[in-house]
Amino acid sequence: MRRVASGFSPVITLDRRNGKPLHKQVYEAFCAAIVGRNLRAGQKVPSSRSLAVELKISRIPILTAYSQLHAEGYFETRSGSGTFVSSSLPDQWISLEGRRAALPPVRSARRLLSKRSALIPSFKTVPWLNKWGAFIVGQLAFEHFPFQVWASLVNRHVRNVRVNSLHYSDPMGSQSFRFAIAEYLRTTRAVNCEASQIMIVSGTQQALELTARVLFDPGDKIWIEEPGYRLARNAFALAGCRLIPVPVDEEGLDVAGGIARSRKARAAFVTPSHQFPLGHTLSLERRLQLLDWARRSRAYIVEDDYDSDFRHHRAPLMALKGLDREGSVIYLGTFSKAIGAGLRIGYMVLPSELVRPAISIKALFDNGNSWLDQAVLAEFIASGAYETHLRRIRRIYLGLVHK
């Protein structure tokens, strides 16, 4: 059964200086909203009493207008539920002329777009994301997610919600959540970081956008893995950067090739733990070469560690950030591959000098992420439930546990 809006009031402007009776003005406003498709068949309309209060007029003109709308078939009454736009509204009543009259004139999009926006191809869902299937990228074993544990955490935090949780929050994110992430990264990825360096974001895409706004000016050169992550290319292209494609082989990014193409590039974007899309791991020798290049060129490295929790055949590698002694690496992490992309929570580990400008820019996007998701995930990590989930799901993916 289709759900309908619970009696939202349409825009009705009354002119008391107009000689037209008030009930006629209300009637015509509803007719225009229905003809213009702003009110749809089956949609609930406000009661005569609540509309009279909102318009600050007597209820009598509202009742008169509603009576006429009922008589002409625009409205119908459902016993015990209220008044609705007629579900059997004839299509011919919604004339083409009425639709055109209700819509604002269309302006040419070419006059509204920036030059940068034209650099980004139109968004299209890639074919392998259209349906669930054996080869979908990033598909999780959702049936093995500990939903009972998660639901218990959600219920506990909802029952004990604090007033300040519903207010604007720190753009950096919940302190308890950032402490949990810092401890997790220090232990499992050898990332030497503090909670004060961690910023919570709504996924890798926001992290890339923030990085571009903090670091890059139009024309800056950036190494990009070739082949590489399409959305990273788009984010940096939108910032006006010049993308320098650098080949990838079985040892990962060809650092020497990058230096030959652009020694003075502003930054390099890499997926060292699990190169996307080829799956190679950046060798230790090349990691050290890359860090040395960044130090000598005073460049930054953007490390996208999107899939590090699922290295199946060997022990998890130290993150590139774990080798960084110069503050050259901006580390991006996400929970999308372990918990689900719908959660829309990721994080950045920022070099100390970038924290303040990143906060200023993040505050323009939003004043913090969902308090509930952060609180639940913080406890999920701190309690050990996250590590338990990862151990089990790794064994399932390796085929060591029957589904």
C-alpha positions, 0 to 999 in steps of 0.5 A: 500500500502506498504511503502518503504525506500526512497533510502538508499544507500547499502554498496558499496566498490570500489577498484580502484586498482582492475582491474575490471571496476567500473561499474562492481563493482557497479553491483556486489555490488547490486546483492550481496545485493539483493541475500543476502536479504539486498535489498528487492523486491519493495525497492527504490534505490538511484538515479544514481546522488546521488550514484555517489556523495556518491561514489565520482565517475563519474555518467557514471559507475553508469548509466552503472551498473543500465542499466545492472541491469534493463536489467537483471530484478533486477531493475524496474523504476516507472514513477515519483518515481525513481528506485526500486528493481524489485517487481516481482523478481523471488524467484529462483534468491534468492538461498539458497546458496546466502542467506547462503553466505550473512549471517555471521556464527552463533555462539553458544549463550551459549558462549555469555550469562552471568550466570545471563541472564540464570536466566531470563525465555524467554520473552513471551507475556502472553495469556491475552495480545494477544487480546483486551477483557473483561478480559485483564489486564490493559485495558483502556477506550481509547475512553474516553481519552481527545484526543482533549486536548492532541492534542492541548497541543502537537501542542502548544509545537511543534510549540514553540519548543526550540533548547535546547529541542532537545539536551541531557537532564537531566537524572532526567527529565524535571524540570517542569514535576518533579514539577508537579508530586511532587505537585500531589503526595503531594496532592493526595498521601500524599507523602512528596517529592520535585522535586529534589527527583523525577526521570523520567523513561521509566516505572516501569521496568526501575525503578526496574532495576535502583533500583537493580543497585543502591542498590543490590549486588549479594547474597543480600536477598529481600522480594518478595510478593508471589504471586507477580509481575513477572517482579520485580522478574526477575529484582532482579534475574538478579541482582543476588539477593536471592528472599525471597517469603513472603506470602500475605493474606487479609491484604497484605504482612505478615510482621511477616512471612518475618521477620521469613524468613529473618530478615536481608534482604536488601529490600522488594518489595511491592504493598501496595495500590493494591496488584498484583495480589490478589488486597488486601490492606496492612493494616495500622498495617502492614504498620507500622510493615514494616516501623519499620522492615526497620528502625531496619534492615537498609533496603529499601522498594520498593513501586510499586504504579502502580494502586493507582488512581483507588481505587473505594470503599473508599477514596484513601489511603495515600501511604506507602511513606507518612508514611516514616520518615526515608527515607526507601521507594523508591516510584515507580509511572506510568501513564500506568494505567491512560493514557496508557502503550504506553506513556512509562513514569513513575517516582521514588521518591528517598530517598535523599542519593540515588539521586546522584548514581541513576543519574550516573546509569540512565545516562548510560541508557539514557540522559533523556526521550522525551522532548515533552512527558514530556512537554505535560504531565507536562501541562496536570497535571498542568492545571487540565486536568489530574485530570478531566480525572481521575474523569471521568474515575473513574465514568465510571469504577464504572458504574456511567456514561454510556459509 
